[in-house]
Amino acid sequence: MSWAAGPPRAPWNLLATALCLLVASAAGTAPMSREEKQKLGNQVLEMFDHAFGNYMEHAYPADELMPLTCRGRVRGQEPSRGDVDDALGKFSLTLIDSLDTLVVLNKTKEFEDAVRKVLRDVNLDNDVVVSVFETNIRVLGGLLGGHSLAIMLKEKGEYMQWYNDELLHMAKQLGYKLLPAFNTTSGLPYPRINLKFGIRKPEARTGTETDTCTACAGTLILEFAALSRFTGATIFEEYARKALDFLWEKRQRSSNLVGVTINIHTGDWVRKDSGVGAGIDSYYEYLLKAYVLLGDDSFLERFNTHYDAIMRYISQPPLLLDVHIHKPMLNARTWMDALLAFFPGLQVLKGDIRPAIETHEMLYQVIKKHNFLPEAFTTDFRVHWAQHPLRPEFAESTYFLYKATGDPYYLEVGKTLIENLNKYARVPCGFAAMKDVRTGSHEDRMDSFFLAEMFKYLYLLFADKEDIIFDIEDYIFTTEAHLLPLWLSTTNQSITKKNITSEYTELDDSNFDWTCPNTQILFPNDPLYAQSIREPLKNVVDKSCPRGIIRVEESFRSGAKPPLRARDFMATNPEHLEILKKMGAASSIDAEDGLRFMQEMIELSSQQQKEQQLPPRAVQIVSHPFFGRVVLTAGPAQFGPDLSKHKETRGFVVSSKPYNGCSELTNPEAVLGKIALVQRGQCMFAEKARNIQNAGAIGGIVIDDNDGSSSDTAPLFQMAGDGKDTDDIKIPMLFLFSKEGSIILDAIREYEEVEVLLSDKAKDRDPEMENEEQPASENESQNLSAEPMPSSSQEGEHNLVEHESPEESSPSIPPESSSPADLDRVADRPSEQNSQPPENPETSQNLDGECTDLDNKPQEQSETEEDSNPNVSWGKKVQPIDSILADWSEDIEAFEMMEKDEL
């Protein structure tokens, strides 16, 4: 297929650019040699072998690999992770999801073996409730992608000569199993279905849901239409079209936006915020790709109508911010989620290159700061949710931008992604998701989409045309990167198409000018065009200049002053106070500005409160055979040295005697010069610290006495002092829950001498140790798995999670739906009740937009609570804007009621 391109928009105002003294470089990125590209491509192949090989060795036929404990994740045998587990159906998910990746990576023999295993071992009739959305994009899409490439290989005459559409037969069987989900008056599918019993039967344990996410209902057309076109059974495409038609009819007519969550029976919007990230993302993607695959103009018209609204309301280059569908000039939140990273790639297909480059560059700057893209980050680029489950969306957009521009800069971006994955996520049994990008801690998780998408896009990024055994241009990528042949557009076209788009929609003809031109016209006269767009964004994460450029440019164009933003407000500024008085009184525009300002103030106040907390710390096992690969997130102490300001502590660990550390130690000679392990309970934390310090310990780790406790189910907290002066405590103290502490205890039993590093975040691994270890890495991987971790071990046991106070355990934005909003692109996003506090960096923007050091010392703890209390204090939080909020109570009430408005 040809990739979209289009005429660039006008460049940013030169005067505004000059205000930040941002001068574009005279030369672009140097071209990458063929040899280096091949080397990086081979590195991707090795990484895939490491991930896929360990899945097959340690996990298959389970759905996913748990790379820290070297075993498979089986639904029902591991503690539930909520909606995330709805992707698991006991159908060897990772193998099916990886089928067409094997062919793209030229592993045709392995592909043939994998297809035989799927046909022999996979059962689609399990009594298990699964996500309709996830099962469609991963399993149905995986089977169809495998079938597409199986028939291609068969035609070539070397492999798959025995194949007789067996994968397609399985796909059709699965399609019929999913159809009962569409038994609603609206045609929108139920979010979950039982593979064996369907919907609503008592045995099904599902069918009572009322809500689903827009992406969940709108991301079916490619797989279902392909199934119909392959088999001739039109019913699948008909059901998927009906769901898309209903979503289109329910869009907000004045803004042409859709909400995040919809009632599947009534069609009412349950969540009325709108963006391009979690909950909506692939709905937009499938409208455009359905036009490409099926050739139906109505899909293109709908996409262009939505896209015009996105660029009008949601796009605030380089940011993409959620808005309210009824009041699209009002931002719905001040943070972005990682799933929107797919959007620059979609903009390439659309042909709108400039904003694609801008947003991609902003995301890359965030990655360079944190090594990975956090699940969510604020508009001033602080961490909002700190997890990173090895998502592929940024790699996807990088590939498409390189495809469109040919700019070698994007090869360097891909090289960075490879280096970060190997440096921070690679573990002996695969690649582990990041529990916290700030500390580098791991989660015992390797999702199937990591193999289905990440390696596919990275390999294609560095591959030349001759490196791939088939023409990738003959296929379209689904949202899970499965390949469907474009010739389906002319096959079995028996669906009656009714264009319900232009009957009542005024379309801007200019909106269609950019669709699918030849890529060779992209930059014929300006090879540095892409660089000129990126250059002003180089410091966007660390400085406020690009944001200032946008505001100044808006003001320059309109002749009016931009609205006052909460982040800019200064109580000592008379002009700001005058603006506040006018808000809500002068005009509807002022009222809207006032509501937006209030929402920003509320979220800014919440962020400021969270910033007063001590961030989580890291316990990193650095001795053989771990060498820094295993990182445990630890709770901090309000006493002793602050690890963010003092040098980290490194030493061997030893258990104190008595283990509770509540009296003088009887083994001081063993503790001397080491890091002491003590059990929680029976006395105050500070007392334990003094006792091990008196015995000569250089640090301490408190391990929870509540057997089975885990950071996956309990929030971290700060260890409080005893109400007395704790200046005498000179050693660092950290806290681990039982599950995470057992990792260290098991390591001691296995290897006797275990060395750890106590620090504010994970440190780089020792290259010399890595080199020494390299030849035996596979054996060590097997040794690690030979003696499994405790049977009660929970998902993510090697890593502690969000640094979260008891007060934070309730969501900052109340969940408006209990629907399984997403997995992979949607439901994998962390629940808001586990949301991460923003990062607490050493420097941050002050209200004047300059950079200044922050004084984030914790408030003193006056209470003397027992250390066995998990709610040991975070301290009272000061509300810096109480007086302002009190004066605006009516506006706050109006803001809260806004969600109930219908225009």
N, C-alpha and C positions, 0 to 999 in steps of 0.2 A: 504494500500500500504506500502511497505517497504521503509524506509527512507535511503537516500544515506549516505554512509560513505566512507572513503578511507584512505590510508596510509598517515600519515603526512609528510610534506616536512621537510627538514633538519632544525633544530632550528637555530635561529639567532646566529651569531658568538659570542662566549663567550667573546672574547677580546673586541669586540665593546660594548657588554653589560656592561662589567666591566668599560668601560670609563665613564659611567654615574652612576656607583655605584648602579645599580639596582639589588637587591638581592631578589630572589623569596622566598616567605613564605614557611615554612616547612609544613604547614597544609592548607587544602582547606577550603571552606565554610562549615559550619556545616549544616548537613541535617535539612530540615524543617519538623516539626512534622505533622502528619496527621491532627491533630486538627487545627493547624495554617493554613494549606492549605485549609481546609474546611472553616475556618473563612474568609480567603481572597476570596475564591470562592463565599461565601455568600455576601461578600461586593460587588463583581462584579455584582451579581444578583440585589442587591439593587440599584446600580448605573444605571444599565440598566432600571430598573423600573422607576427611576427618569427621565431618558431621554425619554424613550418610552411613559411613562404615560403622561408627559407634552406635547409631540407631539400630542398624541391622544386627550388630553383635550383641548389644546389651538390652535392647528394648523390643524389637520385633517379636511377635505380631502386635504388641501394644500400640496405642495410637501415637504416643509421643515419647521421646527420650527425656529422662531426668538426668542431665549431664553431670551434676555434682555427685549424685549417689550411684550413677552408672546402672540405672535400671529403668524399666518402662513405666509410664504413667497409665494405669488402668482405671477406668471409671468405676468408682465405688470402692476401690482398694486404697485410694489415697484420700485424705481429708478434702472435702468439697471446697472449690474455689469460687463457688457461685456461678454466675453466667459464663465465666471463662470456660468452665467444663462442658458447656452445651455444645462445644465443637467436637467433643469426644463421643464416638458412637460404637466403640469396640469393632472398628472396621479398618484397622491398620492405616490410620489417617495419614501419617507422614509418608508412607510408601506410595499411596495413591497420589498425594499432593506432589510428589517428586518425580512422577513418571516422565512428563515431557521435559523436565529439567535434564534428565539423563541424556535425552537425545540432543538437546541444545548443546550440551557439553561434550558431544561426540562419544558418549558412552553407550553405544548401540548394543553391545553384547550384554552389558549390565541392564539395559532397558528390557531386552528380551527376557532375561532371567526374572526381572521384577514383574513383568506382565504375567509370566507363568505363576509366580507366587500369589499375585492378586487373584487370579482365576482359581487357584487351588485353595487358598486359605481364607479369603475375605468373605464374611457373612454379612449381608445387608438386612437380615431379618431379626436383629437383636431387640430384646425388650429394654429399650433405653430411649429416654427423651432427649432429642437433639434440637439444635437451632436450625430452623428451615434455611435461614440466610447462610449460615456457615456450611451446612451440608451441601447447599447448592454450589457455592463458589469453590469450596475445597474438594468435595468428593465427586459430585456430579461434574464439575468443571475438570477435575483431575482425570476422571474416566474419559471424558470427551476429548481432552487434550491428548491423552494417551492414545485414544483411538485415531485421532487425526494424524498423529505422527506414525502410528503403526501401519496405517494404510499407505502413507507416503513411503516408508521403508520397504514395504512389500512391493510397491510399484518399482522401486529401484532394483529389486531382484536379489539382494544379498541376505537381508535379515527378514524375520517375521513371515517367511513363506508359508508357515503353518497357520497363520492368523486368519480367523474367519469371523471377524466382527464381534468377538466375545466381549470385549470391553464395552462396546455399544449396547449389547444385550443387557449387561449389568447396569449401564446408565439408564436404559429404559425401565428396568425393574425399579431402580431408585426413583426415577421420575414419577412413576405411578404411586410409589410410597409417599411422595411429597404432595401429591395432588389433593388429598383430603384437607390439607391445611387451607385451601382456598374456598372452603365451604362456608363463606360468610356472605351477608347481603351486599357488602361493598365490593367484594372480589379481592380485597386485601387479605393476604394470608395470615393465619395465626403465626405467632413468632416461634412456637415450638410444636413438635410432633413426635409421637412415639413410632419408631421404625416398624414395630411389630403390630401395634394395635391402633395406630392412627390418632384420631382426635375424639375427645369427649367420652369415649368408653371408660368405665371405671378403671379398667386395667391400664388405660393410656396415661393416667396421672397428668393430663394436660387438657387444654381446651377451654379453660376458664379465663384465660387472659383476655383483656379488652384492648390493649394498646400494643403497638409495634413502632419501630423507628422507620423513618422514611427510607433510609438506605436498605433496611431489611425487606421492605415491600417492593422497592424499586430497583433491586439488583438481581433480577431474575431473567430478564429478557434475553441476554446473550446465550446463557446455557440452555434455557428452555426452548428458545427458537432454534438453536443449533440441534437440539435433540429432535425437534419436529422435522427439521430439514434433513437430518441424517436418516430418520426412520420413516418419514411420511405420516406420522401420527400428529395431526395438527393441534390436538388438544393442549399440548404443553405451551406452544406459542400463544394460543388463544387466552389461556389463563394469565400468562405473564403480561400480555398486552392489556388485558382488562384491569389489572392492578395498576399499571402505568397510567392508563386513561383516568382512573379514579383519582390518583394523586394529582394529575394535571388539573382536573376539574376543581380540586379542593385547594389549589394554590390561592394565596391571598391576591385578589384581583387588582388592587391598586398598586401593590409593590411587586407582584409576580414572584414572590418568594414562597418557600414552603417551610414548615416548622420541622422540629426534630422528631417529635412523637405524635402519632395520630391514633384515634380510636378506630379499630378495625370494623366496628359495627355501625357507628354513626358517622364517621368521617370527621368528627370534631378534632381540632388540633389540641393536643394535651400539653405539649410544650411548644410555645410559640416563638422561641428564639430560632434564628436561622443563620447558618454559616456554610462553610465548605469542608468542615472537619467531621468529627465523630457524629454519627446519626444521620447524616445527609450525604456525605462525600460521594459514594459510588452511585447514588441516584443520578447525579449530574453526569458522571462518567459514562453510565450505561445509556443515557439518552443520546449522546454524541456517537458512541461506538455502535449503538443499534442502527443508527443511520448509515454508518460505514459498512457494517456487516450485512444489513438487510435492505439497504437502499430505499428506505421509506422516508420521504421528505418531511413528514409530520414530526418525526423524532428530531430532525435538525431544527425545525421551526421552534419546537418547544425548548430545545437546548439553548438556542440563540436568545430566546425571550428571557429565560432564566439567567443566562450569562450577562445580558445587558443589566439585569437587576443586581447581579453580584458585583459587577464593576461599578455600578452606580452607588451602592449602599455598603457592601461588605468590604470591598477592596479599598484599603487606605495605604497605598504602597509605601514601604514593602510589606505592610501588615495586612492580615485578613481577619477581621474582627466580626464576631457574631452580632446581629442586630435583632430587633423585634419585628416580626413580619407586618404588624399593623402600624408600627411607628419606626420605619426603617432608618430614620436619622438618629435613633437612640441606640447606642451600643448596649448589648445585652450582657457583656462581660468584658473584663480588661485582661484576659489571657487567651492564649491560643493552644490548641492541642496538636500533637505530633502528626495526627492523621491527615491534616491539611497539606502535608508535604507532597502529596500526590498531585496537587493542583497545578503546579508549574508544568508538569508533564502533560496534563490535560490541555493547558493553555497552548502548548506547542502543537498539539493536534488541532486545536481550534485555529491556530495561526497568530495568536496574540503574544508575540515573543517578548516584548519589553517588560510587561509585568511579571512574566514567567522568570526572566533573568533576575529581576529585583527581588522577588520573594525567595527564589532559590538561594541567592547570595545572602540574604538575611538569615535563612535557616543554616547555611554553611558557617556563618559567623558564630551562631549559637553552638553548633557542633564543635567548632574549634575551641570554644571556651570550656565545654563540658565533656568533650570526647564523643558524646552521643547526643542525640536529640531527646531532651526530657519529654515525658508524656504530655506535659503542659508547661508553658512558660508565660510570664507576664509580658505586658507591652513594653516594659523596660528591661526585658530579657533576664528576669530572675526565674529560678526554678519554682514552679507551682506544684507539679507532680513530678517526682524525681525518678520514677521507674523508666526503663527502656527495654522493652521485650524484643530487641533485635528487629525492629520494624524495617521493612524494605522500601517504604514510600520515597524517601529521599534519594536512594540509589536509583529508583525508577525514574524520577524527574531528571536526575543527572544524566542518565542514559539518553533520554529523549532530547534534552537540550544539546548534548553532544551530537546526536543524530541530526538535529536541525541546523546547528551552527558550524559544526566541524571545529569548534574552538578547543585547542588542546588543554585549555584551563580545566575543562571538565574531566579530562583524563587524570589530572593532578588531584582533583576532588575525589575521584574514584580510588586513587592510590591511597589517599588519606583514610578513606573508609576501610580499606583492606588492612592498613597498618593498625587502626584502632581496634578492629575486630580481633586481630591476632594478639595485640598487646594487652587488651583489657577484658575481652570476653572469652578467649580460648581457654579451655580447661582440658584435662586429660581425656575426658569422655565426650568431647564435643565442644559446643559453644553455649555459654550460660548467659541468660538474660541479666541485665543490670537491675538490681534492686534499688540502687540509689546512685545516680550518676555523680553525686557530689563526693561520696566516699569510695566509690568503686566496688561496692559490695555486690555479690551475685545472688541470683535466684535460681532455684533448681528447676529450670524451665528452658526448653528449646522448642518453640512452636513450629508447626509444620510449614507455616508460610515463610519461615526463614530459608528452608530448602527450596520451596516452590518459587520464590521470587528473588531473594537477595542474590544468590549465586548466579541465577539466570541473567539478571540485569548487569551484574558486575562483569560476567564473562563476555556478554554481548558488547559492553562498553569498550573492551580492549580487543575484541576479535575483528579481524578483517573478513571480508565477504568469503574468501576462500577457506577461512577457518571453520565455517559452519557447513554442514553436509546438505543443507537445504536452504531455500531462499526464504529468509525470515519475513521478507516484504509480502509474501503470499498469505500471511496470517495476521490476525488481530489478537492483542492481548486482552484477556479478561481482567477483572480487578484482582484476581489471584495469580495473574501472569500465565494463565493457561492459554494455549494456542488453538484458535479456531480458524479454519481456512476461509478465505474470502470468497471462494467459489460457492459457498452456501447461499449467497445472495440470489443466485439464479436457480436454486434447487428447491423443488417441492413448494412453489409459491402458491399455496391454496388458501392463504388467509385473506379474508375480506377486510380490506383496509378502509376505515372511515376516518377521514381527516377531521378531527374535532378541535384542531388548533386554530386555524385562521378564521373560523366562523365568528369568533367574538374577540379576536386579539388584533390590536393594531401593531404591526411589525415594522420596525425600522429597517428599510432595505439595506442601509449601510452595514447593518449587523451581519449580513451574509457575504460581504465582499471578501472576507479573509479566510474562507473555509477551503482547506485542502488545495492550495496552490503548489506548484513544484518547488521543492526546497532549494533548487539551484538559483532561484532569484532572491534568496534571503538577503545576503550581504554582498552583492556583486561589486559594489563600489566602496565598501567600508569594512574591511576585515577586522577592524578594531571596534566595531559597533558594540558587540556584547561587552567588551571590556569597559567602554565608556559608560555603560549603564551600571556596571558593578562597582566602579571606582568610588563613587560617593558613598557606597555602603560598606566600605572596608572597615570602618570604625563604628558601625551602627550599634553593636552590642555594648561597647565600652563607653561611647560618648553619645551625646544627644544631638549632635549636629544634623544628621539626616532627618530626624524628627523636626528639627527647627527649619530645615529646608522646606519640608512639606507645609508647615504652618505659614512660613513667610511667603511661599509661592501662592498658597491659597489666598492670602491677604492681598498679595500683589495683583492677582487676577481679578478679584471681586471688588477691590477698593474698600472693603469693610474689614473691621478687626475680627480675627477669628474668635470663636467662643472660648470663654475661660475654662480651662481644664483643672481638675482637682490637683493634679501633680504640680501645677504652676502657681497655685494659690498661695498668697502671702498675706497674713492677717494685718501686717503693718503697711500694706500698700493701699492707699486711699482709693485708687482707681478700681482695684479688685473689690473693695467693700461696696463701692457704688454699683458695680455690676451685679453684686449679690442682691442688692436692694431691688434692682429692676427685674430680676428673674422671677417669673411667675406672675408679673403684674402688667407688663407693658404690652405684650403681644403673644400670640400662640408660639412664635419662634422663640421668644424669651422663655416662655414656660417650658418648652421642650429642652432648651439649654439648661434650665434649672433642674429638670428631672435628671438629665444626663449628669450634671455636676453633682447632684446628690448621690446618685448611684456610684459615681467614681469616688466620692468622699467616703462612702461606706466601705467600699472595697479597699481603698487606700488605708483607712483606719485599721481594717482587719489585717492588712499586710504589715502595718507598723507594729501591731500587737505581736504578730508571729515573729517579727524580726528580733524581738527582745529575748526569744528563747535561745538556749544553747543548741547549736546544730548537732546532729549525731556524729559519733566518732567511729573509727575503724580499728578492728583487730585483724591483722593480716598474718597468716601462717607463712613464714618465710623459709622454714627448714625443709629438708628432703622428706617426701617427694613433692611437696606443695610448691615451694619456690615462689611464694607470693600469689599463687593462683586462687587461693581460697580467701575471701575477704568477708568478715562478719561485721555487720553494723552494730555498734554498741551504744548504749545510753551513757551520757556524760555525767559528771559529778559537779556539784556546785562548790566543791572545795578541791584543794590541790592545784597543781599547775594546769593552765589552760593549754591543751595540746595544739591549739591553733596559733599560739604565741610562743610556745617553747618547743625545743627540739623533741622529736618523737623518741619514745623509749623502746629499746629493742633488747630482748633477753629471752632466756629459756624459762618455761613455766614449770611450776611445781606446786602441788597441793599443800596447803598449810595444815598443821596439826595443832589444835583441833581444827576441823574443816570449817567450822562456823566462824573462826577467827575472833571469837568473842572474849578470849583470855590470852594470857601470855603464851606464845607459841612454844611447843615442845621440840620442834625441829628447826631451830634457827640456823643451824649449819647448812641445812638443805635449802633454806629460803634465801640465805645470804647472796646478794648480787643477782637474784632472779626475780621473776614476776610471779607473785603468789596468787593461787586460786583459792577463793574462799566462797563458802555457801551463804546465801542470803538467809536472814532470819535470826531471831533471839537477841539481837542487839543492834545498835545504830550503825549505819554505814561508816560514819566517821570513826567509831570505835574500832571497827575492823581495820580501817586504814592505819590507825595509830599502832595497832598491835603488829601488823606485818611490817610496818616501817621500822618499828623498834627491833624487829628481828633481822633487819638488813635488807628487806625487799626493795627493789628499785621501782616497783609498780604493782598494781593489784587488779584482778578481774573478779568481780562478784558474779556468781552464777545462781540463777533463780532456783529456789528450793521447791517450787511448784512443778512437779514432774509433768512434762509434756507441754509446758507453756512455750509459746512461740510468738515471734514478732508478727507472724501472719494473722494472729487473732487478738493480739494485745498491743496497745500503743506503747512506744518507748516513753520513758520519763527520766527526769533528772534525779540523781541521788542527792537528797538534801543532807545538810549537816545536822548537828545535834543541838542547834540553838546556841552553841558556845562559839568562842573564837576558834576558827579552824586554820589560822595562819601557820600553826605548827606542822600541818600536813604538807609535806614537800614532794610526795610521790603521786603520779597520776593514777586515778581509779576509774575503771569502766565497768559497765554492767551488761551481762548477756542473759537472755532468757535460757530456759533449760534446753530446748532443742538445739540452739546455737552453741551453748556451752558444751553440749555432748560431743560436738565435733572435735573440740580440743581434747576432751577427756578420752575419746576413742583414739585420737591420734597418739596420745601418750601411751595408751595400752599397746598400740600397734608398733610405735617406733621409739618409745622410751624418751628420747630427747626431742622436744618440740620447741622450736624458737618462734616467737611472735613479735610483731611490731605494733605498738600502740601509737596511733597518730590521728590527726584530724581527718585524713582521707588516705586512701590506698596509695602506696608509692609504686614507682616503676619497678618491674622485676629486674633482678641482677642478671645482665647478659651473660656473664661468665657461668653462673649457675645454669642458665637456660642452655648454654652450649654443652655443658657437661651432661646435662640431663637428656639432651635431644635424642641420642641413639637409643635410649631405653624407654622413651616416652610411652610407646604402646604397651610394653610390659608393665610399666608402672600403672598405666591406666587399668590394666587387668587386675593388678594387685590391689589397687584401691577398691575395685568392685568386688574382689573375692570375699572380703569380710564386710558385709553391708552395714550401713548405719542402723541405729536402733529401729526396730520394726514400727515404732510409733512415730517415726520421723514424718514430718509434714512437708508439703511442697514448699520450697524455698528455705529449707532448714539451714542451709549454709549461710544464710544471709538474713540479717535483721532488716526491718523495713522502715517505714516512714517514721520520722521523728515527730511524734504527735502527742500533744498534751491531751489530758482528759477533756478539757474544754473544747478541743478541736474535733472530738470524735463525732460530733454532729456535723452534717454537711454545711458548707458555707453557702451553697445555693441549694435549697431543698429539692430533692428529687421529685419530679412531677409525674413520674411514671415508673411502674414496676416492670416495664417491658424489658426483654433482653435486648437492649438497644443495639448491641453489637458484640462481635468477636472479630478477631483479626483487624478489620478496619474499624469496627465499632465496639463490640462488647469487650474487647480486650483492654479498653481504656480503663484505668483504675476507677473504682467507685469513689464518689466524692467524699464518702465518709473516711476514706483513707488518703485524702488529698494531702499533698506535700506542702509544707510551709515554704514560702519563697526563700531562695538562697540568702545566706547571710554573708556576703562578700566583704572583703576588707575595705573596698571602696564602693560608693554608689553615687547616683546623682542626687544632689540636693535640690531644693526648690528652685534655685537659680540656674539649674542646668549644668553647674560645674561639678567637678569630681572632688570629693572630700573624704577624709577618713571617717569611718563610722565608729562610734563608741557604743558597742553592743554588749556591755557588761551586764550579766544577769542581775536582777533585783535580789537583794538579800532575803534569805529565807528565815523567817522568825519562828515559824512553827517547829516543834520538836516531835515529829511523828515517827512512829516505828518504821523501820525500813521495809517491813513486809507489806506496807500499804502501797499498792501499785499507783495510787493517785497522789503520791508525794508531789509536793507543790511545784507549780510553774510560777507561782507568784501572782499577785494581783496586777491586772493590766490597766494602764492608764488610758482613758479615752481622751485624746487630744482635741477632739472636735465636738465634745458634748454640747458646748454652748451653742454652736452653730446648728447642730441637729435638733436641739430643743426648740429653736426658733422656727424650724421648718417641719414640724410634726405633720401638718396637713399635707405638705408635699410628699413626705415619706409615705403616708398612707395612700396617696394617689399613685405613687410609684408601685407600691405593693399590689394595688388593685388593677393596675394596668393590664396584667395578664388576663383578666376576666373581660376586658373590653372586646367587643366585636364591631368592626366598622362596616 
